[in-house]
Amino acid sequence: MKKKLVMKIPNISCEHCVARIEDALTEITGVAKVKGNVKKQQITAVLSDSSVENDVKEKLSEIGYPVEE
């Protein structure tokens, strides 16, 4: 079952940020799709395996884009 994960990321300031996040997250097994929005400072990830949700958040922190909780 797929899970849609919408995350607020205040550090997103440009399309380069979005591209970096999309590249990093699509490397995680279980992440089916990633879409970013600069204006909303938001990333939407579709997970084919919901158990990778923490991996996604950890990866975002690692690359300098922590999720606003």
C-alpha positions as CSV (number, residue, x, y, z in Angstrom):
1,M,0.0,0.0,0.0
2,K,1.4,3.4,-1.0
3,K,1.6,6.2,1.5
4,K,1.7,9.9,0.6
5,L,4.0,11.9,2.8
6,V,3.9,15.8,2.7
7,M,6.7,17.5,4.6
8,K,7.3,21.2,5.3
9,I,11.0,22.1,4.8
10,P,11.8,25.7,5.6
11,N,15.3,25.5,4.1
12,I,14.0,25.2,0.5
13,S,14.8,28.4,-1.3
14,C,15.2,27.5,-4.9
15,E,14.8,24.8,-7.6
16,H,18.3,23.6,-6.9
17,C,17.3,22.8,-3.4
18,V,14.3,20.8,-4.7
19,A,16.5,19.0,-7.3
20,R,19.0,18.0,-4.6
21,I,16.2,16.7,-2.3
22,E,14.5,14.8,-5.2
23,D,17.8,13.1,-6.2
24,A,18.6,12.1,-2.6
25,L,15.2,10.7,-1.8
26,T,14.7,8.7,-5.0
27,E,17.9,6.8,-4.0
28,I,16.0,5.3,-1.1
29,T,14.4,1.9,-1.8
30,G,10.7,2.3,-1.1
31,V,10.4,5.9,-2.3
32,A,8.3,5.7,-5.5
33,K,8.0,9.4,-6.3
34,V,9.2,12.8,-5.0
35,K,7.9,16.2,-6.0
36,G,9.0,19.5,-4.5
37,N,7.4,23.0,-4.3
38,V,9.7,26.0,-3.7
39,K,6.9,28.5,-3.0
40,K,5.2,26.2,-0.4
41,Q,8.7,25.0,0.9
42,Q,7.2,21.6,0.7
43,I,8.2,18.1,-0.5
44,T,5.7,15.4,-1.3
45,A,7.0,11.8,-1.4
46,V,5.0,8.7,-2.4
47,L,6.3,5.7,-0.5
48,S,5.7,2.2,-1.8
49,D,6.9,1.0,1.6
50,S,5.7,3.1,4.5
51,S,8.4,1.7,6.7
52,V,11.0,4.0,5.0
53,E,9.3,7.2,6.4
54,N,12.0,7.6,9.1
55,D,14.7,6.9,6.5
56,V,13.3,9.8,4.4
57,K,13.4,12.2,7.3
58,E,16.9,11.2,8.3
59,K,18.1,11.6,4.8
60,L,16.6,15.1,4.6
61,S,18.4,16.1,7.8
62,E,21.7,14.6,6.6
63,I,21.6,16.8,3.4
64,G,20.7,19.9,5.3
65,Y,16.9,20.1,4.8
66,P,15.4,19.0,8.1
67,V,11.6,18.5,8.2
68,E,9.6,21.0,10.2
69,E,7.6,19.0,12.7
